[in-house]
Amino acid sequence: MEDSQKLALFRESGIYHFNDSNTVFIDPVRILNRSYIRHTVSPSTYYPRFFQTLTSTTVPSSPTKRKRKKRKRSPKALNERELIAFRRHQELRPLLVKAHECLLKSNELLDAFRTFRSEGASSYCLKEKCVGDDEQCFVELALQSPQLVLTLNLRVPVPETYKDLEDSPNVQYCEQRSILPAFNNLVVNDTEDDAVAEILNNHYIMPRESCFYMSDLGQIRNLIPAHADCGFNLIMVDPPWENASAHQKSRYPTLPNRYFLSLPIKQLTHTEGALVALWVTNREKLRSFVEKELFAAWGVSYAATFHWLKVKANGSLISDLDLFHHRPYESLILGYSPGKVKHSDNRSKFKPLKEDHVIMSIPGDYSRKPPIADLLQEYIPGIKPPRCVELFAREIMAGWVAWGNEPLHFQNSRYFVKKMDS
């Protein structure tokens, strides 16, 4: 396929396939916007670092003070775990370099990066500022106001019998409002349109045919379906791993590794099995924990590892590839949960995954993962379209169930603009 054709498909789908079938570039904003009818994700809020105006923050030094020379520290010897991480990186490095070279050689795609901002600004009107539109901490709200309610606003089609009334000849939709518990409750938008949830004067946009369950880890078993036939075929997990950076910056509450062993992956799995996709950082402690303990506790068999390589708007990496503690990539570990089909070996029916796919994108806000469900579709076992759930979610996708203690975080109306014709 010619580059111009691939670029046209990219503008529509948000996914650009390089000639190397294992390498893709994605634009999360384009992918997410396929989930909405009357709203669109704002590129400037999805890519805050991309749109941020660079200003100089250098403070001139006082002429009376002399700069002290920094003493060069001799490099410390790597411990056993660091050596394993170093060897893992060295094995992966050629694959990442090759993928990045594919991006740098694609001039048309790099040129398209420059249009991200103009496309988001010219086609849509600006969002109105809502009263109380500051970020809310749902973890604190759950402790302070466990009985908090939300107002769910749905736009539903007007019944056929009312469409021909003379006083409302052009009305096709009507508003439906419901008052629901905000916590420990499944909130559902079962329409094919956007819904708006209002909590304490803040507004949250729900994509079509989606739902969320906001609770702490103690309530996750309420998500288990009554029958395995209603289980999930794709289970995405983005755990709040213990992370010094997240803790210091108060980004989100983290949990010790042992807490994740109790996740009811088996009970959430559909009868015909599920693809389990787990995000992990580059800490060797986490990789070892997943490989030796976590998947075994979940009854999940390892299938493959994909890699998310983060780039800037000019195509360069967000940091040096060999920077030991801040490497510009994360990994997605994939495995299969066998389900509950009796008298058959369900594992043998799962489609083999190729190792080492590389997914490149410009990263969004801190901890926000790119939407990659489209890239996993062919490997998801069971029914079509699949039933999908994200655990520890911080945003909601169309057709998905989102569970966590803050699944509405990136659904705040501050991250969206309204379409001009809505």
LOVEX-962530 format. One record per residue (C-alpha): residue number from 1; x, y, z. Coordinates in steps of 0.1 Angstrom, whole numbers, plus 5000, padded with zeros to 4 digits. Each point is the difference from the previous one (the first is absolute). Layout:
% LOVEX-962530
+------+------+------+------+
! resi !    X !    Y !    Z !
+------+------+------+------+
!  NUM !    X !    Y !    Z !
...
+------+------+------+------+
END
This chain:
% LOVEX-962530
+------+------+------+------+
! resi !    X !    Y !    Z !
+------+------+------+------+
!    1 ! 5000 ! 5000 ! 5000 !
!    2 ! 5013 ! 5035 ! 4991 !
!    3 ! 5008 ! 5025 ! 5027 !
!    4 ! 4973 ! 5023 ! 4989 !
!    5 ! 4974 ! 4972 ! 5004 !
!    6 ! 5013 ! 4991 ! 5034 !
!    7 ! 4999 ! 5036 ! 5011 !
!    8 ! 4964 ! 5003 ! 4988 !
!    9 ! 4991 ! 4969 ! 5020 !
!   10 ! 5018 ! 5015 ! 5030 !
!   11 ! 4980 ! 5032 ! 4999 !
!   12 ! 4969 ! 4979 ! 5002 !
!   13 ! 5010 ! 4973 ! 5024 !
!   14 ! 5028 ! 5015 ! 5020 !
!   15 ! 5023 ! 4970 ! 4992 !
!   16 ! 5029 ! 5001 ! 4976 !
!   17 ! 5015 ! 4966 ! 4991 !
!   18 ! 5036 ! 5001 ! 4988 !
!   19 ! 5013 ! 4974 ! 4975 !
!   20 ! 5014 ! 4981 ! 5029 !
!   21 ! 4967 ! 4984 ! 5012 !
!   22 ! 5012 ! 5000 ! 5036 !
!   23 ! 5002 ! 5038 ! 5002 !
!   24 ! 4972 ! 5026 ! 5001 !
!   25 ! 4996 ! 5036 ! 5009 !
!   26 ! 4967 ! 5010 ! 5016 !
!   27 ! 4982 ! 5033 ! 5008 !
!   28 ! 4980 ! 4994 ! 5031 !
!   29 ! 4978 ! 5031 ! 4994 !
!   30 ! 4988 ! 4987 ! 4967 !
!   31 ! 4993 ! 4965 ! 5014 !
!   32 ! 4981 ! 5013 ! 5030 !
!   33 ! 4979 ! 5024 ! 4980 !
!   34 ! 4984 ! 4971 ! 4982 !
!   35 ! 4982 ! 4993 ! 5033 !
!   36 ! 4982 ! 5034 ! 5001 !
!   37 ! 4972 ! 5015 ! 4980 !
!   38 ! 4995 ! 5036 ! 5014 !
!   39 ! 5034 ! 5005 ! 5016 !
!   40 ! 5036 ! 4996 ! 4991 !
!   41 ! 5032 ! 4995 ! 5021 !
!   42 ! 5019 ! 5033 ! 4999 !
!   43 ! 5036 ! 4994 ! 4986 !
!   44 ! 5013 ! 5028 ! 5022 !
!   45 ! 4989 ! 4983 ! 5032 !
!   46 ! 5009 ! 4965 ! 4989 !
!   47 ! 5035 ! 5011 ! 4990 !
!   48 ! 5007 ! 5027 ! 5027 !
!   49 ! 5038 ! 4997 ! 4996 !
!   50 ! 4997 ! 5002 ! 4962 !
!   51 ! 4980 ! 5033 ! 5001 !
!   52 ! 5017 ! 5015 ! 5030 !
!   53 ! 5018 ! 5033 ! 4991 !
!   54 ! 5037 ! 4997 ! 5008 !
!   55 ! 5011 ! 5028 ! 5023 !
!   56 ! 5034 ! 5006 ! 5015 !
!   57 ! 5001 ! 4993 ! 5037 !
!   58 ! 5037 ! 5006 ! 5004 !
!   59 ! 5008 ! 5023 ! 5029 !
!   60 ! 5032 ! 5020 ! 4994 !
!   61 ! 5027 ! 4993 ! 5026 !
!   62 ! 5012 ! 5026 ! 5023 !
!   63 ! 5034 ! 5015 ! 4989 !
!   64 ! 5012 ! 4999 ! 5037 !
!   65 ! 4996 ! 4963 ! 5002 !
!   66 ! 5023 ! 4975 ! 4985 !
!   67 ! 4987 ! 4968 ! 4985 !
!   68 ! 5013 ! 4969 ! 5017 !
!   69 ! 5013 ! 4974 ! 4977 !
!   70 ! 4981 ! 4968 ! 5002 !
!   71 ! 5021 ! 4970 ! 5009 !
!   72 ! 4996 ! 4972 ! 4975 !
!   73 ! 4987 ! 4969 ! 5017 !
!   74 ! 5014 ! 4967 ! 4989 !
!   75 ! 4973 ! 4977 ! 4986 !
!   76 ! 4987 ! 4974 ! 5025 !
!   77 ! 5002 ! 4964 ! 4993 !
!   78 ! 4966 ! 4986 ! 4989 !
!   79 ! 4984 ! 4975 ! 5024 !
!   80 ! 4985 ! 4967 ! 4988 !
!   81 ! 4965 ! 5014 ! 4992 !
!   82 ! 5015 ! 5030 ! 4982 !
!   83 ! 5022 ! 4977 ! 4979 !
!   84 ! 4969 ! 4980 ! 4989 !
!   85 ! 4983 ! 5033 ! 4991 !
!   86 ! 5030 ! 5011 ! 4980 !
!   87 ! 5002 ! 4968 ! 4981 !
!   88 ! 4963 ! 5001 ! 4993 !
!   89 ! 5004 ! 5035 ! 4986 !
!   90 ! 5030 ! 4991 ! 4979 !
!   91 ! 4980 ! 4972 ! 4984 !
!   92 ! 4971 ! 5023 ! 4993 !
!   93 ! 5020 ! 5030 ! 4989 !
!   94 ! 5005 ! 4990 ! 4963 !
!   95 ! 4962 ! 4995 ! 4996 !
!   96 ! 4993 ! 5034 ! 5014 !
!   97 ! 5027 ! 5017 ! 4979 !
!   98 ! 4986 ! 4984 ! 4968 !
!   99 ! 4964 ! 5011 ! 5009 !
!  100 ! 5011 ! 5036 ! 5007 !
!  101 ! 5019 ! 5001 ! 4967 !
!  102 ! 4968 ! 4990 ! 4982 !
!  103 ! 4984 ! 5031 ! 5015 !
!  104 ! 5028 ! 5024 ! 4992 !
!  105 ! 5000 ! 4988 ! 4964 !
!  106 ! 4962 ! 5007 ! 4996 !
!  107 ! 5001 ! 5037 ! 4990 !
!  108 ! 4963 ! 5001 ! 4992 !
!  109 ! 4991 ! 4987 ! 5035 !
!  110 ! 5023 ! 5024 ! 5017 !
!  111 ! 4984 ! 5028 ! 4980 !
!  112 ! 4966 ! 4989 ! 5013 !
!  113 ! 5012 ! 5005 ! 5036 !
!  114 ! 5000 ! 5037 ! 4993 !
!  115 ! 4963 ! 5000 ! 4992 !
!  116 ! 4989 ! 4985 ! 5033 !
!  117 ! 4994 ! 5033 ! 5017 !
!  118 ! 4983 ! 5018 ! 4970 !
!  119 ! 4977 ! 4971 ! 4994 !
!  120 ! 4988 ! 5001 ! 5036 !
!  121 ! 4996 ! 5037 ! 5001 !
!  122 ! 4984 ! 5009 ! 4967 !
!  123 ! 4973 ! 4973 ! 4998 !
!  124 ! 4984 ! 5004 ! 5034 !
!  125 ! 4988 ! 5027 ! 5022 !
!  126 ! 5015 ! 5006 ! 5034 !
!  127 ! 4985 ! 4983 ! 5030 !
!  128 ! 4981 ! 5021 ! 5024 !
!  129 ! 5015 ! 5004 ! 5034 !
!  130 ! 4980 ! 4981 ! 5026 !
!  131 ! 4994 ! 5012 ! 5036 !
!  132 ! 5023 ! 4981 ! 5023 !
!  133 ! 5019 ! 4987 ! 4971 !
!  134 ! 5031 ! 4992 ! 5020 !
!  135 ! 5014 ! 4965 ! 5003 !
!  136 ! 4983 ! 4979 ! 5027 !
!  137 ! 5018 ! 4973 ! 5019 !
!  138 ! 4975 ! 4971 ! 5000 !
!  139 ! 5021 ! 4980 ! 5025 !
!  140 ! 4994 ! 5028 ! 5026 !
!  141 ! 4964 ! 5005 ! 4990 !
!  142 ! 4993 ! 4963 ! 5006 !
!  143 ! 5014 ! 5003 ! 5035 !
!  144 ! 4983 ! 5033 ! 5008 !
!  145 ! 4966 ! 4995 ! 4982 !
!  146 ! 4994 ! 4962 ! 4993 !
!  147 ! 4963 ! 5007 ! 4993 !
!  148 ! 5008 ! 5026 ! 4973 !
!  149 ! 4977 ! 4999 ! 4970 !
!  150 ! 5004 ! 5009 ! 4964 !
!  151 ! 4975 ! 5012 ! 4974 !
!  152 ! 5002 ! 4981 ! 4967 !
!  153 ! 4987 ! 5018 ! 4970 !
!  154 ! 4992 ! 4978 ! 4970 !
!  155 ! 4988 ! 5011 ! 4966 !
!  156 ! 4974 ! 4974 ! 4988 !
!  157 ! 4980 ! 4998 ! 4968 !
!  158 ! 4965 ! 5014 ! 5001 !
!  159 ! 4974 ! 4972 ! 4996 !
!  160 ! 4986 ! 4998 ! 4964 !
!  161 ! 4965 ! 5009 ! 5013 !
!  162 ! 5012 ! 5035 ! 5010 !
!  163 ! 5022 ! 5009 ! 4971 !
!  164 ! 4971 ! 5012 ! 4978 !
!  165 ! 4986 ! 5024 ! 5026 !
!  166 ! 4995 ! 5035 ! 4985 !
!  167 ! 5017 ! 5018 ! 5029 !
!  168 ! 5032 ! 4980 ! 4997 !
!  169 ! 5005 ! 4990 ! 4963 !
!  170 ! 5038 ! 5000 ! 5002 !
!  171 ! 5006 ! 4984 ! 5034 !
!  172 ! 5017 ! 4967 ! 4997 !
!  173 ! 5014 ! 4997 ! 5035 !
!  174 ! 4989 ! 5007 ! 5036 !
!  175 ! 5020 ! 5003 ! 5032 !
!  176 ! 4998 ! 4973 ! 5026 !
!  177 ! 5014 ! 5007 ! 5035 !
!  178 ! 5007 ! 4975 ! 5028 !
!  179 ! 5013 ! 5004 ! 5035 !
!  180 ! 5024 ! 4972 ! 5009 !
!  181 ! 5025 ! 4991 ! 5027 !
!  182 ! 5035 ! 5011 ! 4988 !
!  183 ! 5019 ! 4973 ! 5019 !
!  184 ! 4996 ! 4962 ! 5001 !
!  185 ! 4975 ! 5001 ! 4972 !
!  186 ! 5000 ! 4991 ! 4963 !
!  187 ! 4993 ! 5031 ! 4981 !
!  188 ! 4989 ! 4992 ! 4964 !
!  189 ! 4997 ! 5020 ! 4968 !
!  190 ! 4982 ! 4974 ! 4978 !
!  191 ! 4992 ! 5025 ! 4972 !
!  192 ! 5019 ! 5006 ! 4968 !
!  193 ! 5007 ! 5036 ! 5009 !
!  194 ! 5021 ! 5018 ! 5026 !
!  195 ! 4987 ! 5003 ! 5036 !
!  196 ! 5010 ! 5026 ! 5026 !
!  197 ! 5004 ! 4991 ! 5037 !
!  198 ! 4998 ! 5030 ! 5024 !
!  199 ! 5017 ! 4998 ! 5034 !
!  200 ! 5002 ! 5030 ! 5023 !
!  201 ! 4997 ! 5024 ! 4970 !
!  202 ! 5027 ! 4982 ! 4980 !
!  203 ! 4991 ! 4984 ! 4967 !
!  204 ! 5014 ! 4967 ! 4987 !
!  205 ! 4995 ! 4988 ! 4964 !
!  206 ! 4991 ! 4963 ! 4996 !
!  207 ! 5006 ! 4984 ! 4966 !
!  208 ! 4972 ! 4980 ! 4983 !
!  209 ! 4991 ! 4965 ! 5013 !
!  210 ! 5023 ! 5002 ! 5030 !
!  211 ! 4998 ! 4996 ! 5037 !
!  212 ! 5022 ! 5005 ! 5031 !
!  213 ! 5001 ! 4987 ! 5036 !
!  214 ! 5018 ! 5023 ! 5024 !
!  215 ! 5013 ! 4983 ! 5031 !
!  216 ! 5030 ! 4990 ! 5020 !
!  217 ! 5017 ! 4966 ! 4996 !
!  218 ! 4977 ! 4985 ! 5027 !
!  219 ! 4970 ! 5003 ! 4978 !
!  220 ! 5014 ! 4986 ! 4967 !
!  221 ! 4983 ! 4967 ! 5004 !
!  222 ! 4967 ! 5017 ! 4994 !
!  223 ! 5012 ! 5002 ! 4964 !
!  224 ! 5000 ! 4962 ! 4996 !
!  225 ! 4971 ! 4990 ! 4977 !
!  226 ! 4974 ! 4975 ! 5013 !
!  227 ! 5007 ! 4977 ! 4970 !
!  228 ! 5033 ! 4993 ! 4983 !
!  229 ! 4983 ! 5005 ! 4966 !
!  230 ! 4998 ! 5037 ! 5010 !
!  231 ! 5037 ! 5002 ! 5009 !
!  232 ! 5026 ! 5020 ! 4982 !
!  233 ! 5021 ! 4991 ! 4969 !
!  234 ! 5025 ! 5028 ! 5004 !
!  235 ! 5013 ! 5010 ! 5034 !
!  236 ! 5023 ! 5030 ! 5001 !
!  237 ! 5018 ! 5007 ! 5032 !
!  238 ! 5020 ! 5032 ! 5008 !
!  239 ! 5009 ! 4995 ! 5037 !
!  240 ! 5011 ! 5029 ! 5022 !
!  241 ! 5034 ! 4984 ! 5006 !
!  242 ! 5020 ! 5014 ! 5029 !
!  243 ! 5019 ! 5029 ! 4984 !
!  244 ! 5022 ! 5026 ! 5017 !
!  245 ! 4992 ! 5026 ! 4974 !
!  246 ! 4962 ! 4996 ! 5002 !
!  247 ! 5002 ! 5001 ! 5038 !
!  248 ! 5022 ! 5031 ! 5002 !
!  249 ! 4979 ! 5019 ! 4975 !
!  250 ! 4967 ! 4987 ! 5016 !
!  251 ! 4988 ! 4990 ! 4965 !
!  252 ! 4979 ! 4970 ! 5012 !
!  253 ! 5000 ! 4975 ! 5030 !
!  254 ! 5021 ! 4969 ! 4994 !
!  255 ! 4998 ! 4965 ! 5014 !
!  256 ! 5025 ! 4973 ! 5010 !
!  257 ! 5004 ! 4972 ! 4975 !
!  258 ! 4984 ! 4974 ! 5023 !
!  259 ! 4966 ! 5018 ! 4996 !
!  260 ! 4999 ! 4991 ! 4963 !
!  261 ! 5002 ! 4963 ! 5007 !
!  262 ! 4964 ! 5000 ! 5011 !
!  263 ! 4985 ! 5015 ! 4968 !
!  264 ! 4972 ! 4976 ! 4989 !
!  265 ! 5013 ! 4995 ! 4965 !
!  266 ! 4987 ! 4964 ! 4998 !
!  267 ! 4965 ! 5010 ! 5011 !
!  268 ! 4999 ! 5030 ! 4975 !
!  269 ! 5010 ! 4978 ! 4971 !
!  270 ! 4974 ! 4990 ! 4974 !
!  271 ! 4992 ! 4963 ! 4995 !
!  272 ! 5020 ! 5000 ! 4968 !
!  273 ! 5031 ! 5016 ! 5015 !
!  274 ! 5015 ! 5035 ! 5001 !
!  275 ! 5030 ! 5019 ! 4988 !
!  276 ! 5016 ! 5017 ! 5031 !
!  277 ! 5021 ! 5031 ! 4993 !
!  278 ! 5021 ! 5013 ! 5029 !
!  279 ! 5019 ! 5033 ! 4999 !
!  280 ! 5034 ! 5000 ! 5018 !
!  281 ! 5028 ! 5024 ! 5004 !
!  282 ! 5037 ! 4992 ! 4995 !
!  283 ! 5007 ! 4991 ! 5036 !
!  284 ! 5015 ! 4965 ! 5000 !
!  285 ! 4983 ! 4994 ! 5033 !
!  286 ! 4966 ! 5003 ! 4984 !
!  287 ! 5009 ! 4979 ! 4969 !
!  288 ! 5013 ! 4972 ! 5023 !
!  289 ! 4969 ! 5002 ! 5022 !
!  290 ! 4977 ! 4997 ! 4969 !
!  291 ! 5019 ! 4971 ! 4985 !
!  292 ! 5005 ! 4980 ! 5032 !
!  293 ! 4969 ! 5008 ! 5021 !
!  294 ! 4973 ! 5021 ! 4986 !
!  295 ! 4990 ! 4982 ! 4968 !
!  296 ! 5002 ! 4967 ! 5019 !
!  297 ! 4976 ! 5013 ! 5027 !
!  298 ! 4976 ! 5012 ! 4973 !
!  299 ! 5002 ! 4967 ! 4981 !
!  300 ! 5013 ! 5019 ! 4969 !
!  301 ! 5024 ! 4985 ! 4975 !
!  302 ! 5026 ! 5024 ! 4985 !
!  303 ! 4996 ! 5007 ! 4963 !
!  304 ! 5021 ! 5030 ! 4989 !
!  305 ! 5014 ! 5034 ! 5010 !
!  306 ! 4992 ! 5032 ! 4980 !
!  307 ! 5019 ! 5033 ! 5006 !
!  308 ! 4988 ! 5036 ! 5000 !
!  309 ! 5027 ! 5023 ! 4988 !
!  310 ! 4993 ! 5037 ! 5008 !
!  311 ! 5010 ! 5027 ! 4976 !
!  312 ! 4998 ! 5038 ! 4998 !
!  313 ! 4981 ! 5020 ! 4975 !
!  314 ! 5031 ! 5003 ! 4978 !
!  315 ! 5005 ! 4962 ! 5000 !
!  316 ! 5029 ! 4999 ! 5024 !
!  317 ! 4998 ! 4978 ! 5031 !
!  318 ! 4988 ! 5016 ! 5032 !
!  319 ! 5033 ! 4990 ! 5017 !
!  320 ! 5032 ! 4983 ! 4992 !
!  321 ! 4994 ! 4963 ! 4992 !
!  322 ! 5027 ! 4989 ! 5023 !
!  323 ! 4991 ! 5022 ! 5030 !
!  324 ! 5000 ! 4974 ! 5027 !
!  325 ! 4972 ! 5011 ! 5023 !
!  326 ! 4978 ! 5020 ! 4975 !
!  327 ! 5000 ! 4980 ! 4968 !
!  328 ! 4975 ! 5013 ! 4974 !
!  329 ! 4979 ! 4968 ! 4998 !
!  330 ! 4977 ! 4978 ! 5020 !
!  331 ! 4989 ! 4964 ! 4995 !
!  332 ! 4966 ! 4983 ! 4995 !
!  333 ! 5002 ! 4964 ! 5011 !
!  334 ! 4973 ! 4978 ! 4984 !
!  335 ! 4986 ! 4967 ! 5011 !
!  336 ! 4970 ! 4977 ! 4997 !
!  337 ! 4975 ! 4992 ! 5027 !
!  338 ! 4985 ! 4966 ! 4990 !
!  339 ! 4964 ! 5005 ! 5010 !
!  340 ! 4976 ! 4973 ! 5011 !
!  341 ! 4992 ! 4978 ! 4970 !
!  342 ! 4998 ! 4964 ! 5012 !
!  343 ! 5014 ! 4969 ! 4983 !
!  344 ! 5023 ! 5020 ! 4977 !
!  345 ! 5034 ! 5015 ! 4999 !
!  346 ! 4991 ! 5036 ! 4996 !
!  347 ! 5036 ! 5012 ! 4999 !
!  348 ! 5007 ! 4982 ! 4967 !
!  349 ! 4973 ! 5022 ! 4983 !
!  350 ! 5017 ! 5033 ! 5009 !
!  351 ! 5017 ! 5017 ! 4972 !
!  352 ! 5038 ! 5003 ! 5004 !
!  353 ! 5014 ! 5035 ! 5004 !
!  354 ! 5032 ! 5012 ! 4985 !
!  355 ! 5025 ! 5014 ! 5024 !
!  356 ! 5013 ! 5035 ! 5001 !
!  357 ! 4974 ! 5022 ! 4982 !
!  358 ! 5010 ! 5036 ! 5004 !
!  359 ! 4973 ! 5027 ! 5004 !
!  360 ! 5012 ! 5036 ! 4997 !
!  361 ! 4980 ! 5031 ! 5010 !
!  362 ! 5003 ! 5034 ! 5016 !
!  363 ! 4993 ! 4994 ! 5037 !
!  364 ! 4970 ! 5017 ! 5016 !
!  365 ! 4998 ! 5012 ! 5036 !
!  366 ! 5018 ! 4982 ! 5028 !
!  367 ! 4991 ! 4962 ! 5002 !
!  368 ! 4976 ! 5002 ! 4971 !
!  369 ! 5003 ! 4970 ! 4978 !
!  370 ! 4993 ! 5000 ! 4962 !
!  371 ! 4968 ! 4982 ! 4989 !
!  372 ! 5013 ! 4969 ! 4983 !
!  373 ! 4969 ! 4977 ! 5000 !
!  374 ! 4998 ! 5002 ! 4962 !
!  375 ! 5035 ! 4985 ! 4997 !
!  376 ! 4989 ! 4970 ! 5022 !
!  377 ! 4967 ! 4992 ! 4983 !
!  378 ! 5013 ! 4970 ! 4979 !
!  379 ! 5014 ! 4983 ! 5032 !
!  380 ! 4969 ! 5003 ! 5022 !
!  381 ! 4982 ! 4967 ! 5004 !
!  382 ! 4963 ! 4993 ! 5000 !
!  383 ! 4971 ! 5021 ! 4990 !
!  384 ! 5000 ! 5030 ! 4976 !
!  385 ! 4999 ! 5028 ! 5008 !
!  386 ! 5018 ! 4991 ! 5032 !
!  387 ! 4990 ! 5009 ! 5035 !
!  388 ! 5028 ! 5023 ! 5014 !
!  389 ! 5009 ! 5012 ! 5035 !
!  390 ! 5029 ! 5022 ! 5013 !
!  391 ! 5011 ! 4997 ! 5036 !
!  392 ! 5014 ! 5030 ! 5017 !
!  393 ! 4986 ! 5021 ! 4972 !
!  394 ! 5004 ! 5038 ! 4999 !
!  395 ! 4979 ! 5005 ! 4969 !
!  396 ! 4972 ! 4982 ! 4982 !
!  397 ! 4998 ! 4986 ! 4964 !
!  398 ! 4970 ! 4993 ! 4979 !
!  399 ! 4987 ! 4965 ! 5005 !
!  400 ! 5021 ! 4995 ! 5032 !
!  401 ! 4994 ! 4996 ! 5037 !
!  402 ! 5024 ! 5021 ! 5020 !
!  403 ! 5008 ! 4992 ! 5036 !
!  404 ! 5022 ! 5018 ! 5025 !
!  405 ! 4999 ! 5027 ! 5027 !
!  406 ! 5002 ! 5028 ! 4974 !
!  407 ! 4987 ! 4988 ! 4966 !
!  408 ! 4986 ! 5035 ! 4993 !
!  409 ! 5034 ! 5017 ! 5003 !
!  410 ! 5006 ! 5006 ! 4963 !
!  411 ! 4962 ! 5003 ! 4993 !
!  412 ! 4999 ! 5034 ! 5015 !
!  413 ! 4984 ! 5025 ! 4976 !
!  414 ! 5033 ! 5020 ! 5001 !
!  415 ! 5015 ! 4974 ! 4977 !
!  416 ! 4973 ! 5004 ! 4974 !
!  417 ! 4985 ! 5025 ! 4976 !
!  418 ! 4965 ! 5000 ! 4985 !
!  419 ! 4995 ! 4995 ! 4963 !
!  420 ! 4987 ! 5032 ! 4984 !
!  421 ! 4970 ! 4982 ! 4985 !
!  422 ! 4989 ! 4983 ! 5032 !
+------+------+------+------+
END
